[in-house]
Amino acid sequence: MIDLRVSNELAPLIKNLDISNGVMLEVGVYQGEAMRQFMDSGKFKRYFGVDWWCRNFIDPHEKWLECVEEGEAVFDEVAKKYPVVKMKMTSAEAAGYFSYYVFDFIYIDGNHNYEFIKQDIELWWPKVKVGGYFGGHDYSNLALEGVKRAVEEKFGVLMAYPDMSWMVKKYGL
């Protein structure tokens, strides 16, 4: 089994979440390290983790996939400590399970290709409550420029946190 490195890289972002007793969803959970940080913050009562534990980093149109069962096994072990709903499916499939304005926070860290990030933003933004937060990972990672492009098309230029996360607050419909 893979060892999960314990870190607090998300601490600056979490500190800026004005949430208590919240409900959150993360797309792309892999081993559950971000889940652990979010849940240990005490700001969330419930966590939904969406991942299908298979990767296609080369091209969204390629048929090549690499499934990462080891990451899923680590996630399952970490998730035992928390009130977690595991959703083993694609982001698009999971979005169909929820109505609008459900979540206090949604964090996107799934497929980093432009088309997928754009789709995740379109699918999940309406699911955030007014006053809630929407964010994700790898905004300032030059190797993953599709993330920055998709985020800026929707929200404009944003500040990146030290771990390359981004976040916006939803003020209205």
C-alpha positions, 0 to 999 in steps of 0.5 A: 500500500502507498504511504499517504504523506501528511501535509497541511499545504491547503492550510492557507486556502482553508483558513479563508473559508468562512464555513462552519458545519459545511458540506463539501464535494471534491472532484479528483480525490486520489489518495484523500490527502486533501480530504484529510486536510479539509475534514481535519479543519473542523469546518465540514460535517460532510464530504463527498469525494468523486473519483473513478481512480483512472487517469488519462493525462495525455489527451481527452480523446485518447482511449489510453487509461491507467487505473490507480487502485492503490490510490483508491485503497489509500483513500478508503483507509483514510476515509474511515475516519470521516463522514465521507460519501465515496462516489466512484464515477466520473465528475459528469456522472456525479453532477447528475446526483445533485440539485443546485445550491447544495454545497458550501464548498466544491474543490476541483482537482480531477482531469486537468485538461482544458476541456474537462476543467471547463466542463467541471466548472460548468457542471459544478458551479451551479451546485454551490450555495450563494455565499459558498466557495468554489475552487480547485488545484493547479491554477499556477502550474505551467505544465497544466495551462488548461486549468488556468485558461478554463478558470480565467474564462469563467472567473477572470484572473485569480490569486493562486495560493502557495499550493497552486489552488484557486478559489472564488466566493459565490455572491449571487445567482 
